[in-house]
Amino acid sequence: MAIAILCALTGAVFSAVGAALQHGGVQDVGELTVRRLTRLVRNRRWLLGFSVLSIAAVLQIVALALAPVTVVAPLAVLSLPIIAVIDVPRVTPGFAVAVAAATAGVATFVAVAAGSAVATDVPAAVALRAGQVVAGVVCVFAVVAAFRSGTARALAFATSAGAAYGLVAVLVRDVATSLPQIPWVSFVGLALAFLVGASMIQLGYASGPADLVVAGQTVVNPIVAAWIGMVLLDETEGAGRGTVIALVTSAVVSLAGIAAIARFHRQRLAG
């Protein structure tokens, strides 16, 4: 468990740096179109960000192979305060409180989950059901993004990406712990969910600030992964009512922090 948490924390640092680099690369290119994608994949900052994020992904895979999804996935949110320092030119007290709320909410989630979560297998039927639910969430927020602009559009894309990456976290654990055998349902679902999440992230970077996109993705990601772990996989089957209340409360605090971050950026852009 300790090694898994260390890998996840280190991965969160690399995720923040990689996200900042990729956001800069997307901003260099401008509005993303099919024609401009070739310019994006040749952009040095974007490619460097991709390399850094690849290291983060490897660390996340190792962490997921060693510990339950409910414990590992939420640690990704610790990239939020790092990207906030990198991306925001002037941090106001209100913004700092919002970032702290989002981060502390997930940190509490991890502390509570670590004491009650037990890793379980991922049956093919559960993987399919989880994929269907996540696909529905991704589609809903992608439609919302299509009809909005600015920070609302960026946050909607980030939420779609977070849902997709939440499924990725669950399926990565299934594939990593099943080797040398390959659970093909999880493997195919993992590939599709990763591609969808990566696409939504780039669209989010093109629509708004990096810290808002990272905030939305890194908070929704563990909430979705934990929901799958708790509800579909029964990783917290033995948890009492108090544990469940603490998990839900900490998730609500994180979401409130995300809403405050979005409000900060709306006010900053309006001013």
Secondary structure, DSSP 8 states (H G I E B T S, - for coil): -HHHHHHHHHHHHHHHHHHHHHHHHHHHH-S--TTTHHHHTT-HHHHHHHHHHHHHHHHHHHHHHHS-HHHHGGGGGGHHHHHHHHH-SS--HHHHHHHHHHHHHHHHHHHHHHTT-------HHHHHHHHHHHHHHHHHHHHHHHT--HHHHHHHHHHHHHHHHHHHHHHHHHHHHHTTS--HHHHHHHHHHHHHHHHHHHHHHHHS-HHHHHHHHHHHHHHHHHHIIIIIS-TTTT--HHHHHHHHHHHHHHHHHHHHHHHHHHHHHH-
